[in-house]
Amino acid sequence: MRYIFSTLILLSVSCCALAQDATLLAGTMNVDKTGDKSFAVNLSYTQRLAPYFAASLEYTNEGHPPLHHRDGLSPQLWLHTLAPAKDWSFALGAGPYYYFDTTTGNGSLADYRNEHGWGTMVNASAKYHLGDKRTYAEVRLSHINGRKEHDSTLVMVGLGYELRNLPTVIKEENADSGENMVMALAGRSIVNSFKSEKATGYGVEYRHTVNPNVEWSLTAMNEGRIGVAERKGVAGQLWLLRPFTEHTVLELGMGGYVMRDQIDRDNIREEPKTHFAPIASIGMRWRLTPMMRAQLSWSRVITDYHRDSDVFLLGVGWLY
């Protein structure tokens, strides 16, 4: 995960230099070996480093072909042509790919496994800039090499938008140095299995703003009950912030999660044990009033005992 964190730092320290883009793509995925097809979705944040070079952080969902639910994160370096006011531009990108693959241990859907590992991702992109100097349409061809039996090729289309550089006073209104916030959270947790078991989750979060681009948080979280198991614990994360509009902020967070959980969710006699897992999050926060914030976040809990989960939380917070 160090490659991903290094890319986050690079994007953060470069945020005042050249333009940044946010892109959403969707399309189809083909498993190279079997020919199985499914959907594909990509969400990316790109920082232009020089006229012909850029760096990005990519989230890609490779869909649900038989016996696999795979997605992943990839930091990418791009070589691209100049972006015109209105016309085509082209780019090639490559980088490591950290994947999360829900698959089977013995061929049975009940015996699922959460496999993690490193692969590579390469991209070829064509963008048509629409003339408003910010919006563009994109067509992208991607190839992911993760596990040899599940290498995939993706074709996606979508839209991108160049983010504005907002004045410092606006950034400080959204997140000013030294601010403290307490937030109440509630939402849904989903187990990364073939059944995708769901539960109601909730929590309380404390945030401290280091500067308009960096925060840290502590979150007491209960992911809800699946069977007889109820996972709960405390997560600490470092967040990188990017203003999206005058009232909204994009957030990327990474950290650790200490929780109590049990392996067999149907065994009432099993004692919960303490586990540590990395956690990665993406979110958006709204400034409702000078002292009140709303937040929507998605966190991936990355376990080493095949109990990964996605936690979606909506919260309201107050500064003090």
RATA-V887735 format. One line per field, one symbol per residue. psi: psi as a letter, one per 20 degrees, with the letter a starting at -180 (. if undefined). burial: 1 if it has 16 or more other ideal C-beta (glycine too) atoms within 10 Angstrom, else 0. A space follows every 50 residues. Layout:
psi->???
burial->???
This chain:
psi->ihgghhhggghgijijeaqqqpqpqqcqpppggijqqarqqppqppophr hjqrqrppppojamrpjpoprrqppqpqprrqorhoaqqqqpqqrqooqo ooaqgjiphhmqqnpqrqbqpqqpqppopiijjhqqqqpppqppoephik qqpppqqaqrppqqoqqhhgghhhoqpiqqqpppqqcpqppmriilqqrp qrrpppqpogriiprqqppopojrpocjpopqapppqpppqopgahjqpq ppqqbqoprprqgoiioiippqrpqpqqpqqqrpqpogrhjpqqppqppp pnrjkllqqpoppprprpq.
burial->00010011011100100001111010101110000101011111111110 00011111111111101111111111010100100000101010111111 11100000000101100010111010101000000101010101110001 11010101010110010000101110001010101010111111000010 11101010100111101010111101001111101011111111000011 11111010101100100000000010111111101110000010101011 11100011111010101010
